[in-house]
Amino acid sequence: MSLRRISELYQFLWMFESHAQQRLAWEDAAKARIARERAEAQAAAQLRAMLLANPSGSLGNAKLDDEESLARSGLL
């Protein structure tokens, strides 16, 4: 086998490996998008719960660790 033929064979096999790695990267990116969407939804739900437990209009009357408000909002 000539050096040129060996080089062509190596490049051909490397093409399959690089395509496989690209598919893995696409799968990882899709999983990361799903995880980010879940985290954003969870953060939005937590913000809503925090605002329900302690709306800005009643901050002057707020109590720290008010278990009743936390239980109503679903944080406990």
KOLKOLKE-120083 format. One line per field, with one value per residue (C-alpha): residue number from 1; x, y, z; chain. Coordinates in Angstrom, 2 decimals. Example, Ala and Ser with C-alpha at 12.3 -4.5 7.8 and 13.67 -1.06 7.14 Angstrom:
residues 2
i [1,2];
x [12.30,13.67];
y [-4.50,-1.06];
z [7.80,7.14];
ch [A,A];
END
This chain:
residues 76
i [1,2,3,4,5,6,7,8,9,10,11,12,13,14,15,16,17,18,19,20,21,22,23,24,25,26,27,28,29,30,31,32,33,34,35,36,37,38,39,40,41,42,43,44,45,46,47,48,49,50,51,52,53,54,55,56,57,58,59,60,61,62,63,64,65,66,67,68,69,70,71,72,73,74,75,76];
x [0.00,1.24,1.44,-1.24,-3.66,-3.03,-3.66,-6.93,-8.08,-7.20,-9.14,-12.12,-12.20,-11.65,-14.67,-16.90,-15.44,-15.90,-19.51,-20.16,-18.63,-20.77,-23.92,-22.93,-22.42,-25.88,-27.43,-25.61,-26.82,-30.40,-30.16,-28.69,-31.58,-34.09,-32.28,-32.15,-35.88,-36.64,-34.42,-36.05,-39.52,-38.52,-37.06,-40.24,-42.37,-40.17,-40.44,-44.23,-44.29,-42.03,-44.20,-47.33,-45.69,-44.46,-45.87,-44.02,-46.96,-46.72,-42.97,-43.32,-45.43,-43.43,-42.13,-39.00,-39.71,-43.48,-44.41,-48.05,-47.18,-44.48,-46.88,-49.57,-47.08,-45.89,-42.34,-42.75];
y [0.00,3.39,6.21,8.09,5.14,4.79,8.51,8.31,5.32,7.14,10.24,8.10,6.37,9.67,11.10,8.46,9.20,12.96,12.48,10.32,12.97,15.64,13.60,13.29,17.05,17.63,15.26,17.04,20.41,19.15,17.83,21.14,23.05,20.82,21.24,25.04,25.18,23.10,25.31,28.47,27.05,26.05,29.51,31.16,28.92,29.72,33.46,33.20,31.29,33.83,36.70,34.92,34.25,37.81,40.31,43.60,45.56,43.76,43.77,46.06,43.43,40.42,37.83,35.81,32.08,32.51,28.83,29.54,31.73,29.32,26.37,28.24,29.00,25.40,26.06,23.75];
z [0.00,-0.88,1.61,-0.35,-0.11,3.63,4.08,2.13,4.19,7.43,6.32,5.35,8.74,10.54,8.71,10.34,13.75,13.36,12.26,15.32,17.56,15.88,16.53,20.20,20.37,18.89,21.44,24.28,23.01,22.86,26.43,27.57,25.96,27.75,31.07,30.61,29.84,32.95,35.10,33.73,34.40,37.92,38.58,37.30,39.53,42.51,41.78,41.60,44.88,46.54,45.36,46.60,49.97,50.34,47.82,47.58,48.99,52.32,52.84,55.84,57.62,56.50,58.93,58.37,57.93,58.05,57.72,56.89,53.90,52.77,53.00,51.03,48.28,48.09,49.22,52.22];
ch [A,A,A,A,A,A,A,A,A,A,A,A,A,A,A,A,A,A,A,A,A,A,A,A,A,A,A,A,A,A,A,A,A,A,A,A,A,A,A,A,A,A,A,A,A,A,A,A,A,A,A,A,A,A,A,A,A,A,A,A,A,A,A,A,A,A,A,A,A,A,A,A,A,A,A,A];
END
